[in-house]
Every structure is written in structure tokens, then in C-alpha cells.
Amino acid sequence: MEITEDTIVYRYYGTELRMVFYLAGLFFLLLSIFSFKSPFSLSLVSFVVFLLITLLTYLDYKRHLLILDREELSLNTLFRSKLKSLSWKSIQNITTQEYGIFDLLKITRISSEKKELRVFSFMEDYYHFLKDIHNQSKNSRIDKLTNDLLTGQADF
């Protein structure tokens, strides 16, 4: 699927979550290096896990998973086939909830009659994404917390 200039592309996994994967990959790399003298199978398994984490993190970095364009919003798989897509006219509700320690993290649910898409605040460009969603889906009901996030009245 070719991405046109009308398409705004966002990453579904954010920088903070990617850092966790980097640290886990580093842990397994160090484990494979330092366990090389002990049983070889532990070192080999650790190295394979390191390679798997590295590959998944690279694919996440290179492939954009959340696509926003003039017609619809879609969550894509790694191979660009559409898993879910919501047209702008079908969006009915946009609600945001806080969760986590001290309610610092947020989850936004964008729903239509049949489908629901969840977007998390650790996604890169989360607030720009909410602004674009708010601007495109004028006919939907948008809750107060989502509006407050956009106008800067809520604590980030």
C-alpha cells in the first residue's frame, strides 16, 4: 500500500514502550554473552530472544501501524493489510480514560456501531493524533476529558 501525501501516519507504539524493548534486548544480549561459558543452550536461547526482540523493534520502527487519512482511520498489521478501519462518518463516540500510577497514562476509545479502536497515550504524537481525530469527526460525541486534553486544560 503506497502512502499518499493526503495520509497522516502515526506510530501505534510510542518511544517509552520501545525503550522497554531496547532494555529487554540488551538484557538478553548480555545474558547470552556472559552465559557463554555455562551451558551453550542457555546462551543460544538468550541470543535468539535478543534477535527476535531486535527484529520486532525494528519492524515497529520502520512500519507505521496507525494510518489516518481523509477517508478513514485504520490500524494496519505489519504487512499493511487492514485489520480495522473506521470511516469518519461512522465514528460515534470518542472517549478518553486515565489509568496507571497517578492516572498519568490515557487510553482513547474511538468507536462506531461495529468497531472500536483503542489508542494509548504512549503512542508517538498522541495529542496531535487526538487533534486530527477531533477535527475530522465532527458528528461524533467527544467526552470532556478528550476535549480538555486538546485545549490544554488537563494535566499531561
Phi and psi in degrees as a GROMACS rama.xvg file:
@    title "Ramachandran Plot"
@    xaxis  label "Phi"
@    yaxis  label "Psi"
@TYPE xy
-84.7497  133.098  GLU-2
-91.3166  119.981  ILE-3
-85.2889  172.852  THR-4
-73.581  -13.9406  GLU-5
-78.1175  -9.52836  ASP-6
-94.6362  131.891  THR-7
-100.852  128.85  ILE-8
-112.214  130.489  VAL-9
-123.811  153.805  TYR-10
-92.8433  135.951  ARG-11
-78.5931  -32.1549  TYR-12
-100.971  131.453  TYR-13
-90.9784  177.672  GLY-14
-62.2617  -40.7612  THR-15
-63.3692  -43.5036  GLU-16
-68.3549  -36.1126  LEU-17
-65.6996  -33.3717  ARG-18
-63.5246  -36.2903  MET-19
-62.3883  -41.6862  VAL-20
-65.7478  -38.1925  PHE-21
-61.5676  -45.1891  TYR-22
-65.6461  -38.8946  LEU-23
-65.0786  -40.2815  ALA-24
-63.0549  -41.8145  GLY-25
-63.2218  -40.4858  LEU-26
-60.1302  -46.4386  PHE-27
-70.3044  -31.1239  PHE-28
-66.0117  -46.2475  LEU-29
-64.6337  -37.5142  LEU-30
-63.8589  -39.4598  LEU-31
-70.0976  -33.482  SER-32
-71.4953  -46.6591  ILE-33
-80.0278  -16.9632  PHE-34
-97.5384  13.5949  SER-35
-66.0918  -30.3946  PHE-36
-81.0085  -25.9938  LYS-37
-82.8247  -162.879  SER-38
-50.6065  132.438  PRO-39
-65.6956  -29.9811  PHE-40
-64.6642  -37.8503  SER-41
-63.7707  -42.7115  LEU-42
-64.1862  -41.8712  SER-43
-66.5447  -44.3402  LEU-44
-63.605  -41.7678  VAL-45
-62.6797  -40.2573  SER-46
-68.6913  -37.7555  PHE-47
-65.8357  -40.6245  VAL-48
-63.704  -40.601  VAL-49
-60.1249  -45.0469  PHE-50
-64.0766  -39.3582  LEU-51
-65.0884  -45.4397  LEU-52
-62.7101  -41.1482  ILE-53
-63.3854  -43.1014  THR-54
-64.241  -45.6943  LEU-55
-64.3683  -39.464  LEU-56
-67.3039  -39.2282  THR-57
-64.399  -44.1147  TYR-58
-63.0599  -39.035  LEU-59
-63.9348  -38.4549  ASP-60
-69.0617  -40.6312  TYR-61
-82.565  -32.9906  LYS-62
-100.499  127.774  ARG-63
-85.4273  131.303  HIS-64
-101.313  -18.4629  LEU-65
-120.706  119.839  LEU-66
-114.379  131.448  ILE-67
-125.72  120.76  LEU-68
-137.5  -171.924  ASP-69
-68.1473  -26.6074  ARG-70
-94.0266  -39.6151  GLU-71
-155.388  171.154  GLU-72
-118.283  126.46  LEU-73
-136.899  145.19  SER-74
-102.917  117.588  LEU-75
-103.162  153.022  ASN-76
-82.6279  -179.484  THR-77
-62.9376  -23.3627  LEU-78
-102.337  19.3832  PHE-79
66.4344  13.7799  ARG-80
-83.5771  142.351  SER-81
-77.0372  122.17  LYS-82
-88.2804  -48.1585  LEU-83
-139.278  145.94  LYS-84
-146.188  141.317  SER-85
-122.277  124.634  LEU-86
-79.4797  155.158  SER-87
-62.1928  -34.0931  TRP-88
-72.0794  -24.4802  LYS-89
-86.348  -12.1869  SER-90
-70.0059  125.028  ILE-91
-107.055  -43.0584  GLN-92
-130.656  142.814  ASN-93
-130.186  112.314  ILE-94
-126.015  144.233  THR-95
-120.929  137.35  THR-96
-127.727  149.014  GLN-97
-96.9202  148.347  GLU-98
-155.233  174.133  TYR-99
90.1302  -173.309  GLY-100
-65.757  125.159  ILE-101
57.8012  22.4218  PHE-102
55.0987  40.3936  ASP-103
-80.4806  -29.9811  LEU-104
-90.9272  155.326  LEU-105
-135.189  148.728  LYS-106
-127.483  130.328  ILE-107
-111.695  126.698  THR-108
-105.134  124.063  ARG-109
-111.321  115.849  ILE-110
-128.661  149.789  SER-111
-121.995  -163.874  SER-112
-63.9541  -39.8752  GLU-113
-112.686  -23.5657  LYS-114
-123.668  156.465  LYS-115
-140.086  138.441  GLU-116
-122.213  131.238  LEU-117
-109.298  133.421  ARG-118
-127.096  133.363  VAL-119
-104.26  153.15  PHE-120
-71.1376  -13.5775  SER-121
-85.0252  2.44863  PHE-122
-67.7916  141.994  MET-123
-62.7748  142.356  GLU-124
58.9234  37.1347  ASP-125
-59.2024  -45.117  TYR-126
-72.3892  -34.134  TYR-127
-66.3661  -38.2157  HIS-128
-61.0151  -46.3721  PHE-129
-61.7896  -38.14  LEU-130
-63.7512  -43.7489  LYS-131
-65.9082  -39.5979  ASP-132
-62.5926  -44.22  ILE-133
-61.8559  -42.6242  HIS-134
-69.2207  -35.71  ASN-135
-80.6042  -33.7982  GLN-136
-105.686  74.3372  SER-137
-71.6871  -25.8326  LYS-138
-87.0208  -1.82406  ASN-139
-92.1158  162.036  SER-140
-87.466  126.026  ARG-141
-117.951  127.119  ILE-142
-74.5771  168.148  ASP-143
-64.5952  -39.4899  LYS-144
-63.7092  -40.0637  LEU-145
-63.1713  -44.4907  THR-146
-63.1185  -40.0768  ASN-147
-64.3039  -38.7642  ASP-148
-61.8514  -38.5773  LEU-149
-72.2763  -34.9762  LEU-150
-89.2233  -1.99368  THR-151
81.8831  13.1388  GLY-152
-82.438  -21.225  GLN-153
-92.7589  154.512  ALA-154
-76.2307  133.276  ASP-155
